[in-house]
Amino acid sequence: MASFKALPFVAVFTFIASSLLAQKKEAVKVTRSATENKVDIFIGGKPFTSFMYPDSLEKPVLFPIRAANGTIVTRGFPLDSRPGEPTDHPHHIGLWFNFENVNGLDFWNNSYAIPQNKKDLYGWIRTDKILEAKSGKTGVLAYHANWTNQQKQVLLEETTRFEFSGDENQRIIDRFTTLKADTAIVFNDAKDGMLGLRLAHELQMPTKEDQQFTDNKGNVTLVKGGTDHIANGNYITSAGKMGNDAWSSRGVWCKVYAKMAADSVSIAIIDHPKNPNYPTFWHARGYGLFAANPLGEKVFTNGKSEKNLHLNKGESVTFRYRIVINSGSQTISAAKLSEMAGEFGEK
């Protein structure tokens, strides 16, 4: 009889133990390359992402980014193209942070595709120091970079700290970026900014229609529709907006999710209550651009209001974001994301 009564306790104990085991943090290894401007991040002994800052890129990026099951969740083009994926917007690489209009300079749209005679209209982000690279239960990578014009005159100094963590089914990137003004700065309200992520083909929303998008200089980019049935993604926000309705809406978090091979894979971006213009607007496009932009209010509200951010020389502003990547039999719930948003808001 005693053993019969003990069974429920044993079952409960086993369930709790297995749940804790599944959620156990995996070790993070942060390794600087001896030959390249690159820092590799491994979680649980498996490649997760690389921080890349070569002179050939106009900004530093995390590329590629993988889910815990090894699936690459970022587009390969233009650094490592994969068959069948779209090749629009060559400035969309992995995960990045910049903005379309800083004192009139476009940091967002700069890439190898810009003609040399127009490069003076675009800004560069040049990483000059790795400040910290630490392994552990939470991996840390910190760097210093300068936001400059083509003549390398500094407008802003950037200090960014990444915190990487993960378990059997999840990967988390916490990003803290402080921008200090070296001169008087205006972030002029613009559509393209600030934390950007270009998604793998499967995470795109399916469409057969071609789309055209115009930047602030009148350059038109054609995004071709597709019929390959690979794209099967969708968006949902903390405010309940889904699909194309996520674009230009505000929310504490936004999630994109899709079937990738045998697993459900999702990426969520979580805003922070200390960020300017919280909660952010979502610049979330069905073709695969997933961005949080608190400073695009004029476009997102059809001109009803706008948000220009001013910094005097010596002043600074900090942006904080959490990126959560899940893989498994089902997508992460809205309730869990809201719980994680609450935890992140206390950091």
Protein Blocks (a to p, Z undefined) as FASTA:
>chain_A
ZZmmmmmmmmmmmmmmmmmmmmpccdddddddfkbccddddeehiafbdcddbfkbgbdc
ddddddfkopafbdfblklccehiacehkllghjadddfbgghiafklgcfklcfklmmm
pccdddfbdfbdcedjbdcdddddddddfkopafbdcdddddddddfkbccddddddddd
fbdcdddddfbdfbdcdddfklpccdfbdcddddfkopacdddddfelmaccdcddfkop
ahjllgopacfbdcddddehjbccdddddddfkbghiacdddddfklpacddfklmmmmn
nomaccdddddehiacdddddddddddjbdcdfklmmmmmmmmmmZZ
